[in-house]
Amino acid sequence: MSRSYHSIQIDKKKCVGCVICMKACPTKAIRILNEKAKIIEALCVDCGECYRVCPYGAVIPLTTSYADLKKYKYKVALPTPSLYTQFGWEVRPNQILLALKKIGFDYVYDEAWMCEMVSAAIEEYIRENSTPKPKISTVCPAVVRLITFLYPNLVNHIIPINVPREIAAKFLRNKLSKELNLKQDEIGIIHITSCPAKMVSINNPIGLSHSQLDGAISVKDIYSKILKALKNLDEEIIVHQSSGVGLGWAISGGEINGINIDNCLPVSGVSDVIEILDDIEAGKLNEIEYLECLICPAGCVGGPQNIVNRHFAKQKAENLIRMYGNKTRISRKMVKGYYKDGFFMLDEKVKPHSLPPLDNDPVKAIKKRQEIEKILKMLGGKECGACGAPDCKTLAKDIVQNKADINDCVFLKNPGS
């Protein structure tokens, strides 16, 4: 994979070579080499955990710059529902959407409205398709990548329903190009996001021939502009459409709350997601119809590029849900019509990602596995990370692939340690 397909990079000047990011990485994609963190691109799923835990600001998320908007004749903002949770109790979604227009976007779209549409489409799909169980949401790009990397046998559990941000972008590009007599590439549709994984889902989408989005600006990068623009708004203009059903997508459990299906399960946080996926791979949880997995704790309100504490943001989301109600504002009949036309579907089947084998020669690969087991017994299982690998097994694997040396283990180098 090219670096442009990843949304995370390491600032070598700030990195001190601690093992915090390496230990947090769920796919063991980080090593410490020459006292600096290094990302192994073939293993990275862009979950953002390294960015979340780095105490030195050495992990840099790559998102779209606000200045990049200048190249488009017509600029569209498509904010994640979690954006509505980042401001004070009194600030409403409509004010935030109007503030986005005030800072330079020509058009704003309430993505939470499309979330309600997608919830209804997911319900249609589940009712039509009884197996496999549980079906797994596509909403979190980091989870989808995690499955394609580490759980290839579960790929067929991922539902073929596209995510709200992509469906909304496709709809808006067609609609606005016709209404404004503009070429489609003259319209820049920008996602306002709380997580760096959304950028890699634009550059290298899974299940799509190409993304309908032109970029993603982080909440952190645009927050101060919105905050300033919230003053002196013309609040008679109404652009917010969604009910609490769509607004609820900001938190864990929000997606399935819009689905009238029993036995659905929300899971959030990388360790809990991995635990659940392990259970499914082991043949458990077959009674669950649908699984909503989000890599960030508490859901998108816990995204690493948000501003406020996730506990405050979760409470704000719950307040908004109560305020705007749990009854959807979309027409189920309309959704069924769009669903039959394939409006909500992915372009192509999600496929597993092939990780590099120990060796292309099966006989040599078997010998290397045996060598890994021998090395593991020598290492002693301290799991300290001082060698520059996240654990002893990963170090052993690196050794047999000539990417590390047995003497990298500080306990073998200094037996009395």
C-alpha positions as CSV (number, residue, x, y, z in Angstrom):
1,M,0.0,0.0,0.0
2,S,1.1,3.5,-0.8
3,R,1.6,6.0,2.1
4,S,-1.2,8.1,0.6
5,Y,-3.6,5.2,1.5
6,H,-2.9,5.6,5.2
7,S,-4.1,8.4,7.4
8,I,-1.4,8.2,10.1
9,Q,2.2,9.2,10.1
10,I,5.0,9.5,12.8
11,D,6.7,12.8,13.4
12,K,10.3,11.6,14.1
13,K,11.3,14.8,15.8
14,K,8.6,14.4,18.5
15,C,8.8,10.6,18.8
16,V,10.9,9.5,21.9
17,G,10.7,5.8,21.2
18,C,8.4,4.9,24.0
19,V,6.3,1.7,23.5
20,I,2.9,3.2,24.3
21,C,1.7,3.3,20.7
22,M,3.2,0.0,19.9
23,K,1.4,-1.7,22.7
24,A,-1.9,-0.1,21.8
25,C,-1.9,-1.1,18.2
26,P,-4.4,-4.0,17.6
27,T,-2.7,-5.3,14.5
28,K,0.9,-5.2,15.8
29,A,1.7,-2.7,13.0
30,I,4.2,-0.6,15.0
31,R,7.9,-1.3,15.9
32,I,10.4,0.8,17.7
33,L,13.6,1.0,15.5
34,N,16.5,3.3,16.4
35,E,14.4,4.7,19.2
36,K,11.6,5.9,16.9
37,A,8.2,4.4,16.1
38,K,7.8,2.9,12.7
39,I,4.5,1.9,11.1
40,I,4.4,-1.3,9.0
41,E,2.0,-0.2,6.4
42,A,1.0,-3.6,5.3
43,L,-0.5,-4.3,8.8
44,C,-2.0,-0.8,9.6
45,V,-5.8,-0.5,9.6
46,D,-5.8,3.3,10.5
47,C,-7.8,2.8,13.6
48,G,-6.1,5.8,15.3
49,E,-5.3,4.1,18.6
50,C,-1.7,5.2,18.3
51,Y,-2.8,8.8,17.8
52,R,-5.2,8.5,20.8
53,V,-2.5,7.2,23.2
54,C,0.7,9.1,22.2
55,P,1.6,11.4,25.0
56,Y,4.1,13.4,22.9
57,G,2.0,14.4,19.9
58,A,4.2,12.4,17.6
59,V,1.4,10.7,15.8
60,I,0.0,12.9,13.1
61,P,-3.4,12.2,11.4
62,L,-3.5,13.1,7.8
63,T,-6.7,14.9,6.9
64,T,-7.9,17.5,4.4
65,S,-6.7,21.1,4.9
66,Y,-9.3,23.8,5.1
67,A,-7.2,25.7,2.5
68,D,-7.8,22.8,0.0
69,L,-11.4,23.8,-0.4
70,K,-10.4,26.7,-2.7
71,K,-10.0,24.4,-5.7
72,Y,-13.7,23.7,-5.8
73,K,-16.3,26.0,-7.3
74,Y,-19.0,24.7,-5.0
75,K,-18.2,23.4,-1.5
76,V,-20.5,21.0,0.5
77,A,-20.1,20.2,4.2
78,L,-21.2,16.8,5.4
79,P,-20.7,16.7,9.2
80,T,-20.7,13.5,11.3
81,P,-23.5,13.5,13.8
82,S,-20.9,13.6,16.6
83,L,-20.1,17.2,15.6
84,Y,-23.3,18.2,17.2
85,T,-22.0,16.9,20.6
86,Q,-18.9,19.1,20.7
87,F,-20.5,22.4,21.7
88,G,-22.4,23.7,24.8
89,W,-25.7,22.4,26.0
90,E,-27.6,25.3,24.4
91,V,-26.1,24.9,20.9
92,R,-28.5,23.1,18.5
93,P,-27.6,21.1,15.3
94,N,-29.3,23.7,13.1
95,Q,-26.9,26.4,14.5
96,I,-23.9,24.3,13.8
97,L,-25.0,23.6,10.2
98,L,-25.6,27.4,9.7
99,A,-22.2,28.1,11.2
100,L,-20.6,25.8,8.6
101,K,-22.2,27.8,5.8
102,K,-21.0,31.0,7.4
103,I,-17.3,29.9,7.4
104,G,-17.3,29.2,3.6
105,F,-19.4,26.2,2.6
106,D,-22.0,26.8,0.0
107,Y,-24.2,24.0,1.0
108,V,-24.5,21.9,4.2
109,Y,-26.3,18.6,4.6
110,D,-27.5,17.0,7.8
111,E,-25.8,13.6,7.6
112,A,-27.8,12.4,10.5
113,W,-30.9,12.4,8.2
114,M,-29.2,9.9,5.9
115,C,-28.3,7.9,9.0
116,E,-32.0,7.4,9.6
117,M,-32.5,6.3,6.0
118,V,-29.6,3.8,6.3
119,S,-31.0,2.4,9.6
120,A,-34.2,1.6,7.7
121,A,-32.3,0.1,4.8
122,I,-30.3,-2.2,7.2
123,E,-33.6,-3.4,8.7
124,E,-34.8,-4.3,5.2
125,Y,-31.6,-6.2,4.4
126,I,-31.7,-8.2,7.7
127,R,-35.4,-9.2,7.2
128,E,-34.5,-10.4,3.7
129,N,-31.3,-12.2,4.6
130,S,-31.4,-14.6,7.6
131,T,-27.8,-15.7,7.4
132,P,-25.0,-15.4,8.3
133,K,-25.4,-14.4,11.9
134,P,-24.4,-12.0,13.2
135,K,-24.3,-9.5,10.4
136,I,-21.8,-6.8,11.0
137,S,-22.1,-3.1,10.3
138,T,-19.9,-1.2,7.8
139,V,-20.2,2.1,9.5
140,C,-16.7,2.1,11.1
141,P,-14.0,1.9,8.5
142,A,-11.4,0.8,11.1
143,V,-13.5,-2.2,12.1
144,V,-14.1,-3.2,8.5
145,R,-10.3,-3.1,7.9
146,L,-9.7,-4.9,11.1
147,I,-11.9,-7.7,9.9
148,T,-10.4,-7.9,6.5
149,F,-6.9,-8.1,8.0
150,L,-7.3,-10.3,11.1
151,Y,-10.7,-12.1,10.6
152,P,-10.9,-13.0,6.9
153,N,-13.4,-15.8,7.7
154,L,-15.8,-13.1,8.9
155,V,-15.8,-11.0,5.8
156,N,-19.1,-12.5,4.6
157,H,-20.7,-11.3,7.8
158,I,-20.2,-7.6,6.8
159,I,-23.5,-6.3,5.3
160,P,-23.3,-4.9,1.8
161,I,-25.0,-1.6,2.9
162,N,-23.0,1.5,2.2
163,V,-22.3,4.1,4.9
164,P,-24.4,7.3,5.3
165,R,-21.6,9.7,4.4
166,E,-21.0,8.0,1.0
167,I,-24.6,7.6,0.1
168,A,-25.3,11.2,1.0
169,A,-22.3,12.4,-1.1
170,K,-23.4,10.4,-4.1
171,F,-26.9,11.8,-3.8
172,L,-25.7,15.3,-3.4
173,R,-23.2,15.2,-6.3
174,N,-25.8,14.1,-8.7
175,K,-28.5,16.5,-7.4
176,L,-26.3,19.6,-7.2
177,S,-24.5,19.1,-10.5
178,K,-27.9,19.1,-12.3
179,E,-29.4,21.9,-10.3
180,L,-26.4,24.2,-10.6
181,N,-25.2,23.1,-14.1
182,L,-21.8,22.2,-12.7
183,K,-19.4,19.4,-13.6
184,Q,-19.4,16.8,-10.9
185,D,-15.7,17.4,-10.2
186,E,-16.3,21.1,-9.6
187,I,-18.3,20.2,-6.5
188,G,-16.2,19.4,-3.4
189,I,-18.0,17.3,-0.8
190,I,-16.1,17.3,2.5
191,H,-16.8,15.1,5.5
192,I,-16.4,16.7,8.9
193,T,-15.0,13.9,10.9
194,S,-13.9,12.9,14.4
195,C,-11.6,10.1,13.2
196,P,-8.6,9.7,10.9
197,A,-9.9,6.4,9.5
198,K,-12.5,8.3,7.5
199,M,-9.6,9.7,5.4
200,V,-8.2,6.4,4.4
201,S,-11.8,5.2,3.6
202,I,-11.9,8.0,1.1
203,N,-8.4,7.4,-0.4
204,N,-8.7,3.6,-0.4
205,P,-12.4,2.6,0.1
206,I,-13.5,-1.0,0.7
207,G,-16.5,-2.2,-1.1
208,L,-16.6,0.8,-3.4
209,S,-15.0,1.4,-6.8
210,H,-14.2,4.9,-5.6
211,S,-15.3,7.3,-2.8
212,Q,-17.9,10.0,-3.5
213,L,-16.2,12.2,-0.9
214,D,-13.4,14.6,-1.8
215,G,-11.8,14.9,1.6
216,A,-12.3,14.9,5.3
217,I,-11.6,17.8,7.7
218,S,-11.2,16.9,11.3
219,V,-13.4,18.4,14.0
220,K,-10.2,19.7,15.7
221,D,-9.1,21.6,12.7
222,I,-12.4,23.3,12.1
223,Y,-13.8,23.7,15.6
224,S,-12.5,27.2,16.4
225,K,-14.0,28.5,13.1
226,I,-17.4,27.1,13.9
227,L,-17.3,28.4,17.4
228,K,-16.6,31.9,16.2
229,A,-19.3,31.6,13.5
230,L,-22.0,30.6,16.0
231,K,-22.3,34.3,17.0
232,N,-24.9,36.4,15.2
233,L,-26.5,33.6,13.1
234,D,-29.7,34.0,11.1
235,E,-31.5,31.3,13.0
236,E,-34.7,31.6,11.0
237,I,-33.1,29.4,8.3
238,I,-33.8,25.7,9.0
239,V,-31.4,23.2,7.5
240,H,-31.4,20.5,10.2
241,Q,-33.8,17.6,9.4
242,S,-33.0,14.6,11.5
243,S,-34.8,13.2,14.6
244,G,-33.1,11.7,17.6
245,V,-32.8,8.4,15.6
246,G,-30.2,9.9,13.2
247,L,-28.6,12.0,15.9
248,G,-28.1,8.8,18.0
249,W,-25.5,7.5,15.5
250,A,-23.0,9.6,17.3
251,I,-22.9,7.1,20.2
252,S,-22.6,3.4,20.6
253,G,-26.0,1.8,20.1
254,G,-27.4,4.6,18.1
255,E,-27.3,2.8,14.8
256,I,-29.2,-0.2,16.1
257,N,-31.7,1.9,17.9
258,G,-33.1,2.9,14.5
259,I,-33.5,-0.8,13.5
260,N,-36.7,-2.6,14.6
261,I,-35.0,-5.9,14.9
262,D,-34.5,-8.0,18.1
263,N,-31.1,-9.3,19.2
264,C,-28.9,-6.6,18.0
265,L,-25.7,-5.8,19.9
266,P,-23.6,-2.6,20.1
267,V,-19.9,-2.8,20.9
268,S,-17.3,0.0,21.1
269,G,-13.7,0.3,22.0
270,V,-10.9,-1.6,20.2
271,S,-10.4,-4.2,22.9
272,D,-14.1,-5.0,23.3
273,V,-14.5,-5.2,19.5
274,I,-11.6,-7.6,19.2
275,E,-13.1,-9.7,22.0
276,I,-16.4,-9.9,20.3
277,L,-14.9,-10.8,16.9
278,D,-12.9,-13.5,18.6
279,D,-16.1,-14.9,20.0
280,I,-17.8,-14.9,16.6
281,E,-14.8,-16.6,14.9
282,A,-15.0,-19.2,17.6
283,G,-18.7,-19.9,16.6
284,K,-20.3,-18.1,19.4
285,L,-23.0,-15.3,19.4
286,N,-25.0,-17.1,16.6
287,E,-28.2,-15.8,18.1
288,I,-27.2,-12.2,17.5
289,E,-28.9,-10.7,14.4
290,Y,-26.8,-7.6,13.9
291,L,-23.6,-6.3,15.4
292,E,-22.7,-2.6,15.5
293,C,-19.0,-2.3,16.1
294,L,-17.2,1.0,16.6
295,I,-13.5,1.2,17.2
296,C,-13.7,4.3,19.4
297,P,-14.9,4.0,23.0
298,A,-18.5,5.1,23.4
299,G,-18.8,5.4,19.6
300,C,-18.0,8.4,17.4
301,V,-18.2,10.8,20.4
302,G,-15.0,9.1,21.5
303,G,-13.2,9.8,18.2
304,P,-9.6,11.0,18.7
305,Q,-10.1,14.1,16.6
306,N,-13.0,15.5,18.7
307,I,-12.5,18.4,21.1
308,V,-14.6,17.6,24.2
309,N,-14.4,14.8,26.7
310,R,-16.4,11.8,25.4
311,H,-18.5,11.5,28.5
312,F,-19.7,15.1,28.1
313,A,-20.3,14.4,24.4
314,K,-22.2,11.2,25.1
315,Q,-24.5,13.1,27.5
316,K,-25.0,15.9,24.9
317,A,-26.0,13.2,22.3
318,E,-28.5,11.7,24.7
319,N,-30.0,15.1,25.4
320,L,-30.4,15.7,21.7
321,I,-32.0,12.3,21.2
322,R,-34.6,13.2,23.9
323,M,-35.1,16.6,22.5
324,Y,-35.7,15.5,18.9
325,G,-37.4,12.3,19.7
326,N,-37.0,8.6,19.0
327,K,-39.5,8.5,16.2
328,T,-37.9,8.6,12.8
329,R,-38.8,11.4,10.3
330,I,-38.1,9.5,7.2
331,S,-40.7,7.7,5.1
332,R,-40.3,3.9,5.3
333,K,-42.1,3.5,1.9
334,M,-39.6,5.8,0.3
335,V,-36.7,3.9,1.8
336,K,-38.1,0.6,0.6
337,G,-38.3,2.0,-2.9
338,Y,-34.7,3.2,-2.8
339,Y,-33.6,-0.1,-1.3
340,K,-35.2,-2.1,-4.2
341,D,-33.3,0.2,-6.7
342,G,-30.0,-0.7,-5.0
343,F,-29.5,2.9,-3.8
344,F,-28.0,1.8,-0.4
345,M,-25.7,-1.0,-1.6
346,L,-22.0,-1.2,-1.9
347,D,-20.5,-1.4,-5.4
348,E,-18.6,-4.6,-4.8
349,K,-18.1,-7.4,-2.3
350,V,-15.8,-6.8,0.6
351,K,-12.7,-9.0,0.3
352,P,-10.2,-10.2,2.8
353,H,-6.8,-8.5,2.8
354,S,-3.9,-10.9,2.3
355,L,-1.2,-10.5,4.9
356,P,2.3,-11.4,3.8
357,P,3.0,-15.1,4.5
358,L,5.9,-16.3,6.5
359,D,7.3,-17.7,3.2
360,N,5.9,-18.2,-0.3
361,D,7.2,-21.8,-0.1
362,P,4.8,-23.8,2.1
363,V,7.6,-26.1,3.3
364,K,9.8,-23.2,4.4
365,A,6.8,-21.5,6.0
366,I,6.2,-24.6,8.2
367,K,9.9,-24.7,9.2
368,K,9.7,-21.0,10.1
369,R,6.7,-21.6,12.3
370,Q,8.6,-24.3,14.1
371,E,11.5,-21.9,14.5
372,I,9.2,-19.3,15.9
373,E,8.1,-21.7,18.6
374,K,11.8,-22.5,19.5
375,I,12.7,-18.8,19.7
376,L,9.6,-18.2,21.9
377,K,10.8,-20.7,24.5
378,M,14.2,-18.9,24.6
379,L,12.6,-15.4,25.0
380,G,10.9,-16.2,28.2
381,G,7.6,-14.3,27.7
382,K,8.5,-11.1,29.5
383,E,6.3,-9.2,27.0
384,C,8.1,-5.9,27.9
385,G,8.4,-4.4,24.5
386,A,11.9,-3.2,25.1
387,C,13.1,-5.1,22.0
388,G,11.0,-2.8,19.8
389,A,8.3,-5.4,19.1
390,P,4.9,-5.4,20.8
391,D,5.3,-8.9,22.3
392,C,7.6,-11.9,22.3
393,K,5.8,-13.8,19.6
394,T,6.0,-10.8,17.2
395,L,9.7,-10.5,17.9
396,A,10.2,-14.2,17.2
397,K,8.3,-13.8,13.9
398,D,10.4,-10.8,13.0
399,I,13.6,-12.8,13.8
400,V,12.7,-15.7,11.4
401,Q,11.9,-13.1,8.7
402,N,15.3,-11.4,9.2
403,K,13.7,-8.2,10.4
404,A,15.1,-8.5,14.0
405,D,17.9,-10.2,15.9
406,I,17.7,-12.6,18.9
407,N,19.9,-10.2,20.8
408,D,17.3,-7.5,20.5
409,C,15.8,-9.1,23.6
410,V,17.3,-7.3,26.5
411,F,16.9,-10.3,28.8
412,L,19.0,-12.6,26.5
413,K,21.5,-9.8,26.0
414,N,21.8,-9.3,29.8
415,P,20.9,-12.7,31.4
416,G,21.0,-11.3,34.9
417,S,18.4,-8.5,34.2
